[in-house]
Amino acid sequence: MSRIAYVNGRFLPHNSSAIHIEDRAMQFGDGVYEVIAVIGGKLIDVELHYDRLARSLRELNMEMQIPRVALHLTVQEVVRRNRIGEGICYLQITRGSAPRNHAFPSDPRHSVVVTARRSQPASGRVGRLGVYVITTADLRWQRRDIKSVSLLPNVLAKQNAAETGAFEAWLVDKNGAVTEGSHSNAWIVNRDGTVITHQEDVDILSGVTRRRILEIARTDGMEVVEREFTVGEAKDAQEAFLTSTSSFVVPVTRIDDTVIADGCPGSVTKRLRCLYLEAIKQPSFVSV
């Protein structure tokens, strides 16, 4: 079956879909996006993704031009037409097309693109066996809290990881603190059993899965602290893991040349992954 995409009001064959050559996303990275998990044909935490999308738009002086209900129906239809049981849905809104000019166009008409593809975030081997990550300098702009399509530093970091055989790159600021991954949030469990992740501020993207794991961990009675942690702390930790929409909860068993603890996924990480996979089956997590 050929894939179907939504582009500016039309459902089109994926391989022949296109936006204007002067779209500002192409020329300036002037747009935002969301990636939403699909499990059992249902969108996971979709309202939280729409909330973050609306916030990102506001931070770029862009107001949502498509009603939220209409957007949701469109997203659902793309998932349905592509027969996605388990996978991800990609949603992008740009400032639209206009003659090249750094200043905003007057009265812009936004471009809206929605695609979907199959994947297996819940049953992937990496979630069970763990992964290797590298650390690299965080070279991104100062508003990492906006989910912008301008991702070149993230791409370079991820490519650096790929070339070394790593699953992910953890980004490190000038003070030696881990901010987050190139496309995930970073976590450690210290030797006292405390779950630690970077605090929510402009230095990280506030991940939807990150938010849910914080809730789940606290509800389960775990000690959770949101603060910076250094590369040294991470390498000395009892456990490490990452979270993202596309991978859920993934154990990190090696950072650079350092094996974490005994090199196996830790008990806290495995429990959080198990609790999360159970939680996403609940009505409060899925779209109707």
BALOBA-1460 file (C-alpha; in Angstrom, 3 decimals):
// residues 288
<rec num="1" residu="m" x="0.000" y="0.000" z="0.000"/>
<rec num="2" residu="s" x="1.363" y="3.438" z="-0.941"/>
<rec num="3" residu="r" x="1.633" y="6.026" z="1.804"/>
<rec num="4" residu="i" x="-0.638" y="9.078" z="1.952"/>
<rec num="5" residu="a" x="0.363" y="12.550" z="3.140"/>
<rec num="6" residu="y" x="-1.641" y="15.656" z="3.937"/>
<rec num="7" residu="v" x="-0.324" y="18.917" z="2.472"/>
<rec num="8" residu="n" x="-2.212" y="22.190" z="2.761"/>
<rec num="9" residu="g" x="-5.730" y="20.854" z="2.543"/>
<rec num="10" residu="r" x="-5.105" y="17.876" z="0.255"/>
<rec num="11" residu="f" x="-4.453" y="14.180" z="0.819"/>
<rec num="12" residu="l" x="-1.784" y="13.136" z="-1.683"/>
<rec num="13" residu="p" x="0.451" y="10.171" z="-2.512"/>
<rec num="14" residu="h" x="3.449" y="10.459" z="-0.213"/>
<rec num="15" residu="n" x="6.037" y="10.147" z="-2.978"/>
<rec num="16" residu="s" x="4.546" y="13.021" z="-4.988"/>
<rec num="17" residu="s" x="3.742" y="15.408" z="-2.126"/>
<rec num="18" residu="a" x="5.535" y="18.762" z="-2.031"/>
<rec num="19" residu="i" x="5.505" y="22.266" z="-0.616"/>
<rec num="20" residu="h" x="6.463" y="25.491" z="-2.396"/>
<rec num="21" residu="i" x="10.174" y="26.025" z="-3.119"/>
<rec num="22" residu="e" x="10.008" y="29.353" z="-1.262"/>
<rec num="23" residu="d" x="8.447" y="27.892" z="1.854"/>
<rec num="24" residu="r" x="10.120" y="29.550" z="4.818"/>
<rec num="25" residu="a" x="10.857" y="26.190" z="6.420"/>
<rec num="26" residu="m" x="13.181" y="25.467" z="3.494"/>
<rec num="27" residu="q" x="14.804" y="28.900" z="3.458"/>
<rec num="28" residu="f" x="14.965" y="29.785" z="7.138"/>
<rec num="29" residu="g" x="13.875" y="26.778" z="9.195"/>
<rec num="30" residu="d" x="10.853" y="28.950" z="10.035"/>
<rec num="31" residu="g" x="8.376" y="26.452" z="11.370"/>
<rec num="32" residu="v" x="7.574" y="23.986" z="14.134"/>
<rec num="33" residu="y" x="6.702" y="20.311" z="14.336"/>
<rec num="34" residu="e" x="5.490" y="17.476" z="16.531"/>
<rec num="35" residu="v" x="5.992" y="13.715" z="16.437"/>
<rec num="36" residu="i" x="3.147" y="11.703" z="17.960"/>
<rec num="37" residu="a" x="3.285" y="8.004" z="18.798"/>
<rec num="38" residu="v" x="0.578" y="5.665" z="17.517"/>
<rec num="39" residu="i" x="-0.203" y="2.455" z="19.397"/>
<rec num="40" residu="g" x="-3.123" y="0.227" z="18.485"/>
<rec num="41" residu="g" x="-4.148" y="2.797" z="15.903"/>
<rec num="42" residu="k" x="-4.557" y="5.416" z="18.636"/>
<rec num="43" residu="l" x="-2.598" y="8.643" z="19.053"/>
<rec num="44" residu="i" x="-0.714" y="8.761" z="22.360"/>
<rec num="45" residu="d" x="-0.841" y="11.937" z="24.473"/>
<rec num="46" residu="v" x="-2.060" y="13.874" z="21.464"/>
<rec num="47" residu="e" x="-3.490" y="16.770" z="23.499"/>
<rec num="48" residu="l" x="-0.120" y="17.356" z="25.163"/>
<rec num="49" residu="h" x="1.487" y="17.443" z="21.726"/>
<rec num="50" residu="y" x="-1.100" y="19.954" z="20.493"/>
<rec num="51" residu="d" x="-0.490" y="22.080" z="23.590"/>
<rec num="52" residu="r" x="3.249" y="22.121" z="22.916"/>
<rec num="53" residu="l" x="2.661" y="22.834" z="19.226"/>
<rec num="54" residu="a" x="0.510" y="25.845" z="20.102"/>
<rec num="55" residu="r" x="3.160" y="27.098" z="22.519"/>
<rec num="56" residu="s" x="5.936" y="26.733" z="19.940"/>
<rec num="57" residu="l" x="3.839" y="28.663" z="17.426"/>
<rec num="58" residu="r" x="3.203" y="31.468" z="19.921"/>
<rec num="59" residu="e" x="6.905" y="31.722" z="20.737"/>
<rec num="60" residu="l" x="7.564" y="32.298" z="17.020"/>
<rec num="61" residu="n" x="4.750" y="34.871" z="16.758"/>
<rec num="62" residu="m" x="2.592" y="32.427" z="14.826"/>
<rec num="63" residu="e" x="-0.997" y="31.743" z="15.803"/>
<rec num="64" residu="m" x="-2.707" y="28.486" z="14.882"/>
<rec num="65" residu="q" x="-4.613" y="29.123" z="11.636"/>
<rec num="66" residu="i" x="-6.352" y="25.746" z="11.574"/>
<rec num="67" residu="p" x="-8.852" y="25.005" z="14.366"/>
<rec num="68" residu="r" x="-7.577" y="22.414" z="16.809"/>
<rec num="69" residu="v" x="-10.514" y="20.091" z="16.176"/>
<rec num="70" residu="a" x="-9.952" y="20.248" z="12.413"/>
<rec num="71" residu="l" x="-6.236" y="19.609" z="12.897"/>
<rec num="72" residu="h" x="-6.973" y="16.575" z="15.052"/>
<rec num="73" residu="l" x="-9.403" y="15.158" z="12.493"/>
<rec num="74" residu="t" x="-6.743" y="15.611" z="9.813"/>
<rec num="75" residu="v" x="-4.095" y="13.850" z="11.890"/>
<rec num="76" residu="q" x="-6.478" y="10.984" z="12.629"/>
<rec num="77" residu="e" x="-7.340" y="10.681" z="8.946"/>
<rec num="78" residu="v" x="-3.680" y="10.454" z="7.931"/>
<rec num="79" residu="v" x="-3.178" y="7.670" z="10.471"/>
<rec num="80" residu="r" x="-6.298" y="5.897" z="9.207"/>
<rec num="81" residu="r" x="-5.424" y="6.195" z="5.512"/>
<rec num="82" residu="n" x="-1.953" y="4.818" z="6.147"/>
<rec num="83" residu="r" x="-3.355" y="1.987" z="8.280"/>
<rec num="84" residu="i" x="-0.932" y="2.686" z="11.089"/>
<rec num="85" residu="g" x="-1.355" y="0.264" z="13.958"/>
<rec num="86" residu="e" x="1.970" y="1.020" z="15.599"/>
<rec num="87" residu="g" x="4.146" y="3.899" z="14.443"/>
<rec num="88" residu="i" x="4.523" y="7.658" z="14.464"/>
<rec num="89" residu="c" x="2.720" y="10.644" z="13.001"/>
<rec num="90" residu="y" x="4.699" y="13.743" z="11.946"/>
<rec num="91" residu="l" x="2.985" y="17.152" z="11.997"/>
<rec num="92" residu="q" x="4.656" y="20.324" z="10.685"/>
<rec num="93" residu="i" x="3.422" y="23.913" z="10.477"/>
<rec num="94" residu="t" x="5.530" y="26.600" z="8.780"/>
<rec num="95" residu="r" x="5.101" y="30.322" z="8.260"/>
<rec num="96" residu="g" x="4.278" y="29.534" z="4.644"/>
<rec num="97" residu="s" x="5.780" y="30.569" z="1.318"/>
<rec num="98" residu="a" x="6.849" y="34.099" z="0.378"/>
<rec num="99" residu="p" x="9.639" y="35.821" z="-1.575"/>
<rec num="100" residu="r" x="12.874" y="35.403" z="0.362"/>
<rec num="101" residu="n" x="13.144" y="38.033" z="3.084"/>
<rec num="102" residu="h" x="14.340" y="37.541" z="6.650"/>
<rec num="103" residu="a" x="11.458" y="39.674" z="7.965"/>
<rec num="104" residu="f" x="8.083" y="37.989" z="8.378"/>
<rec num="105" residu="p" x="5.772" y="38.174" z="5.352"/>
<rec num="106" residu="s" x="2.626" y="40.216" z="5.834"/>
<rec num="107" residu="d" x="-0.527" y="38.136" z="6.262"/>
<rec num="108" residu="p" x="1.213" y="34.759" z="5.779"/>
<rec num="109" residu="r" x="-0.708" y="31.591" z="5.024"/>
<rec num="110" residu="h" x="0.825" y="28.745" z="6.988"/>
<rec num="111" residu="s" x="1.844" y="25.456" z="5.398"/>
<rec num="112" residu="v" x="0.545" y="22.341" z="7.163"/>
<rec num="113" residu="v" x="2.027" y="18.898" z="6.501"/>
<rec num="114" residu="v" x="1.044" y="15.607" z="8.159"/>
<rec num="115" residu="t" x="2.643" y="12.225" z="7.458"/>
<rec num="116" residu="a" x="2.638" y="8.852" z="9.195"/>
<rec num="117" residu="r" x="4.750" y="5.722" z="9.046"/>
<rec num="118" residu="r" x="5.003" y="2.373" z="10.744"/>
<rec num="119" residu="s" x="7.574" y="1.686" z="13.457"/>
<rec num="120" residu="q" x="7.764" y="-0.371" z="16.643"/>
<rec num="121" residu="p" x="8.645" y="1.912" z="19.561"/>
<rec num="122" residu="a" x="7.006" y="-0.354" z="22.117"/>
<rec num="123" residu="s" x="8.615" y="-3.612" z="21.066"/>
<rec num="124" residu="g" x="12.014" y="-2.515" z="19.796"/>
<rec num="125" residu="r" x="15.161" y="-4.386" z="20.862"/>
<rec num="126" residu="v" x="16.851" y="-1.193" z="22.062"/>
<rec num="127" residu="g" x="14.211" y="-0.766" z="24.735"/>
<rec num="128" residu="r" x="14.988" y="-4.188" z="26.152"/>
<rec num="129" residu="l" x="18.740" y="-4.432" z="25.689"/>
<rec num="130" residu="g" x="19.969" y="-0.869" z="26.090"/>
<rec num="131" residu="v" x="22.078" y="1.433" z="23.943"/>
<rec num="132" residu="y" x="25.404" y="3.240" z="23.695"/>
<rec num="133" residu="v" x="25.474" y="7.056" z="23.648"/>
<rec num="134" residu="i" x="28.265" y="9.542" z="23.070"/>
<rec num="135" residu="t" x="28.665" y="13.028" z="24.507"/>
<rec num="136" residu="t" x="29.266" y="16.055" z="22.319"/>
<rec num="137" residu="a" x="29.178" y="19.839" z="22.648"/>
<rec num="138" residu="d" x="25.730" y="21.442" z="22.657"/>
<rec num="139" residu="l" x="25.945" y="23.922" z="19.761"/>
<rec num="140" residu="r" x="22.242" y="24.752" z="19.461"/>
<rec num="141" residu="w" x="20.597" y="28.154" z="19.721"/>
<rec num="142" residu="q" x="19.374" y="29.500" z="23.055"/>
<rec num="143" residu="r" x="15.679" y="28.560" z="22.672"/>
<rec num="144" residu="r" x="15.795" y="24.781" z="22.773"/>
<rec num="145" residu="d" x="12.331" y="24.840" z="24.391"/>
<rec num="146" residu="i" x="10.772" y="25.655" z="20.992"/>
<rec num="147" residu="k" x="10.254" y="22.579" z="18.812"/>
<rec num="148" residu="s" x="11.592" y="24.254" z="15.691"/>
<rec num="149" residu="v" x="12.238" y="22.498" z="12.379"/>
<rec num="150" residu="s" x="15.672" y="24.162" z="12.402"/>
<rec num="151" residu="l" x="17.625" y="21.120" z="13.599"/>
<rec num="152" residu="l" x="21.066" y="21.297" z="11.969"/>
<rec num="153" residu="p" x="23.068" y="21.065" z="15.254"/>
<rec num="154" residu="n" x="20.920" y="18.086" z="16.271"/>
<rec num="155" residu="v" x="21.508" y="16.460" z="12.893"/>
<rec num="156" residu="l" x="25.278" y="16.919" z="13.170"/>
<rec num="157" residu="a" x="25.277" y="15.464" z="16.689"/>
<rec num="158" residu="k" x="23.188" y="12.476" z="15.623"/>
<rec num="159" residu="q" x="25.447" y="11.881" z="12.623"/>
<rec num="160" residu="n" x="28.468" y="11.978" z="14.912"/>
<rec num="161" residu="a" x="26.781" y="9.309" z="17.025"/>
<rec num="162" residu="a" x="25.907" y="7.204" z="13.994"/>
<rec num="163" residu="e" x="29.483" y="7.291" z="12.720"/>
<rec num="164" residu="t" x="30.721" y="5.877" z="16.029"/>
<rec num="165" residu="g" x="28.028" y="3.215" z="16.219"/>
<rec num="166" residu="a" x="26.118" y="5.001" z="18.993"/>
<rec num="167" residu="f" x="22.342" y="5.193" z="19.247"/>
<rec num="168" residu="e" x="22.249" y="8.800" z="20.441"/>
<rec num="169" residu="a" x="24.383" y="11.835" z="21.269"/>
<rec num="170" residu="w" x="23.982" y="13.525" z="24.642"/>
<rec num="171" residu="l" x="24.595" y="17.253" z="24.369"/>
<rec num="172" residu="v" x="26.885" y="18.939" z="26.884"/>
<rec num="173" residu="d" x="26.890" y="22.661" z="27.701"/>
<rec num="174" residu="k" x="29.946" y="24.830" z="28.337"/>
<rec num="175" residu="n" x="29.803" y="23.993" z="32.066"/>
<rec num="176" residu="g" x="29.979" y="20.254" z="31.460"/>
<rec num="177" residu="a" x="26.299" y="19.575" z="32.177"/>
<rec num="178" residu="v" x="24.250" y="17.223" z="30.032"/>
<rec num="179" residu="t" x="21.261" y="19.106" z="28.636"/>
<rec num="180" residu="e" x="19.504" y="16.419" z="26.575"/>
<rec num="181" residu="g" x="19.983" y="14.177" z="23.555"/>
<rec num="182" residu="s" x="19.860" y="15.165" z="19.909"/>
<rec num="183" residu="h" x="16.279" y="13.860" z="19.788"/>
<rec num="184" residu="s" x="15.566" y="12.659" z="23.327"/>
<rec num="185" residu="n" x="15.675" y="13.636" z="26.987"/>
<rec num="186" residu="a" x="18.531" y="12.343" z="29.162"/>
<rec num="187" residu="w" x="18.184" y="10.726" z="32.608"/>
<rec num="188" residu="i" x="20.338" y="9.073" z="35.243"/>
<rec num="189" residu="v" x="19.676" y="7.133" z="38.436"/>
<rec num="190" residu="n" x="22.382" y="7.863" z="40.995"/>
<rec num="191" residu="r" x="23.769" y="5.408" z="43.523"/>
<rec num="192" residu="d" x="21.178" y="6.534" z="46.086"/>
<rec num="193" residu="g" x="18.406" y="5.529" z="43.685"/>
<rec num="194" residu="t" x="17.372" y="9.101" z="42.858"/>
<rec num="195" residu="v" x="16.022" y="9.632" z="39.346"/>
<rec num="196" residu="i" x="17.555" y="12.791" z="37.858"/>
<rec num="197" residu="t" x="16.826" y="14.730" z="34.667"/>
<rec num="198" residu="h" x="17.575" y="18.289" z="33.557"/>
<rec num="199" residu="q" x="15.092" y="20.863" z="34.822"/>
<rec num="200" residu="e" x="12.543" y="22.305" z="32.407"/>
<rec num="201" residu="d" x="13.895" y="25.584" z="31.014"/>
<rec num="202" residu="v" x="15.055" y="27.087" z="27.712"/>
<rec num="203" residu="d" x="18.026" y="24.691" z="27.596"/>
<rec num="204" residu="i" x="15.874" y="21.645" z="26.811"/>
<rec num="205" residu="l" x="12.769" y="20.695" z="24.911"/>
<rec num="206" residu="s" x="10.107" y="19.685" z="27.399"/>
<rec num="207" residu="g" x="9.446" y="16.175" z="26.131"/>
<rec num="208" residu="v" x="5.938" y="14.768" z="26.352"/>
<rec num="209" residu="t" x="7.324" y="11.348" z="27.293"/>
<rec num="210" residu="r" x="9.621" y="13.081" z="29.800"/>
<rec num="211" residu="r" x="6.581" y="14.666" z="31.433"/>
<rec num="212" residu="r" x="4.779" y="11.341" z="31.679"/>
<rec num="213" residu="i" x="7.807" y="9.541" z="33.123"/>
<rec num="214" residu="l" x="8.125" y="12.221" z="35.804"/>
<rec num="215" residu="e" x="4.483" y="11.631" z="36.746"/>
<rec num="216" residu="i" x="4.843" y="7.847" z="36.701"/>
<rec num="217" residu="a" x="8.050" y="7.837" z="38.747"/>
<rec num="218" residu="r" x="6.619" y="10.100" z="41.436"/>
<rec num="219" residu="t" x="3.355" y="8.173" z="41.600"/>
<rec num="220" residu="d" x="5.384" y="4.986" z="42.051"/>
<rec num="221" residu="g" x="7.145" y="6.528" z="45.043"/>
<rec num="222" residu="m" x="10.512" y="7.120" z="43.421"/>
<rec num="223" residu="e" x="12.716" y="10.010" z="44.497"/>
<rec num="224" residu="v" x="12.864" y="12.363" z="41.509"/>
<rec num="225" residu="v" x="14.984" y="15.499" z="41.117"/>
<rec num="226" residu="e" x="14.951" y="17.890" z="38.160"/>
<rec num="227" residu="r" x="18.416" y="19.443" z="37.953"/>
<rec num="228" residu="e" x="21.545" y="19.560" z="35.854"/>
<rec num="229" residu="f" x="23.934" y="16.633" z="36.003"/>
<rec num="230" residu="t" x="27.458" y="16.422" z="34.639"/>
<rec num="231" residu="v" x="28.991" y="13.921" z="32.265"/>
<rec num="232" residu="g" x="31.028" y="12.636" z="35.210"/>
<rec num="233" residu="e" x="27.886" y="12.049" z="37.260"/>
<rec num="234" residu="a" x="26.290" y="10.217" z="34.367"/>
<rec num="235" residu="k" x="29.259" y="7.904" z="33.919"/>
<rec num="236" residu="d" x="29.315" y="7.174" z="37.655"/>
<rec num="237" residu="a" x="25.559" y="6.583" z="37.847"/>
<rec num="238" residu="q" x="23.878" y="3.335" z="38.786"/>
<rec num="239" residu="e" x="21.654" y="3.611" z="35.723"/>
<rec num="240" residu="a" x="21.075" y="5.888" z="32.749"/>
<rec num="241" residu="f" x="18.285" y="6.058" z="30.213"/>
<rec num="242" residu="l" x="16.665" y="8.276" z="27.616"/>
<rec num="243" residu="t" x="13.074" y="9.044" z="26.712"/>
<rec num="244" residu="s" x="11.393" y="10.124" z="23.491"/>
<rec num="245" residu="t" x="8.141" y="9.793" z="21.595"/>
<rec num="246" residu="s" x="9.714" y="7.495" z="19.026"/>
<rec num="247" residu="s" x="11.509" y="5.174" z="21.489"/>
<rec num="248" residu="f" x="9.605" y="5.631" z="24.788"/>
<rec num="249" residu="v" x="12.070" y="4.562" z="27.535"/>
<rec num="250" residu="v" x="15.477" y="3.216" z="26.479"/>
<rec num="251" residu="p" x="18.225" y="2.041" z="28.873"/>
<rec num="252" residu="v" x="21.680" y="3.532" z="28.325"/>
<rec num="253" residu="t" x="24.352" y="0.969" z="29.162"/>
<rec num="254" residu="r" x="27.425" y="2.835" z="27.920"/>
<rec num="255" residu="i" x="28.407" y="6.515" z="27.704"/>
<rec num="256" residu="d" x="31.457" y="7.213" z="25.533"/>
<rec num="257" residu="d" x="33.987" y="4.604" z="26.689"/>
<rec num="258" residu="t" x="32.388" y="4.074" z="30.107"/>
<rec num="259" residu="v" x="30.127" y="1.109" z="30.800"/>
<rec num="260" residu="i" x="27.324" y="2.076" z="33.191"/>
<rec num="261" residu="a" x="27.315" y="-0.124" z="36.307"/>
<rec num="262" residu="d" x="27.315" y="-3.767" z="35.128"/>
<rec num="263" residu="g" x="26.478" y="-2.885" z="31.521"/>
<rec num="264" residu="c" x="22.903" y="-4.157" z="31.730"/>
<rec num="265" residu="p" x="19.607" y="-2.231" z="31.851"/>
<rec num="266" residu="g" x="18.912" y="-1.236" z="35.452"/>
<rec num="267" residu="s" x="15.918" y="-2.189" z="37.565"/>
<rec num="268" residu="v" x="14.567" y="1.377" z="37.834"/>
<rec num="269" residu="t" x="14.759" y="1.903" z="34.092"/>
<rec num="270" residu="k" x="13.088" y="-1.424" z="33.376"/>
<rec num="271" residu="r" x="10.315" y="-0.649" z="35.843"/>
<rec num="272" residu="l" x="9.703" y="2.797" z="34.353"/>
<rec num="273" residu="r" x="9.561" y="1.325" z="30.871"/>
<rec num="274" residu="c" x="7.117" y="-1.347" z="32.014"/>
<rec num="275" residu="l" x="4.924" y="1.182" z="33.830"/>
<rec num="276" residu="y" x="4.929" y="3.486" z="30.816"/>
<rec num="277" residu="l" x="3.936" y="0.712" z="28.412"/>
<rec num="278" residu="e" x="1.061" y="-0.149" z="30.739"/>
<rec num="279" residu="a" x="0.053" y="3.499" z="31.148"/>
<rec num="280" residu="i" x="-0.277" y="4.214" z="27.426"/>
<rec num="281" residu="k" x="-3.030" y="1.619" z="27.252"/>
<rec num="282" residu="q" x="-5.165" y="3.764" z="29.547"/>
<rec num="283" residu="p" x="-7.892" y="6.073" z="28.164"/>
<rec num="284" residu="s" x="-6.209" y="9.167" z="29.628"/>
<rec num="285" residu="f" x="-3.236" y="8.637" z="27.296"/>
<rec num="286" residu="v" x="-4.967" y="7.940" z="23.985"/>
<rec num="287" residu="s" x="-7.109" y="9.958" z="21.599"/>
<rec num="288" residu="v" x="-10.729" y="9.063" z="21.066"/>
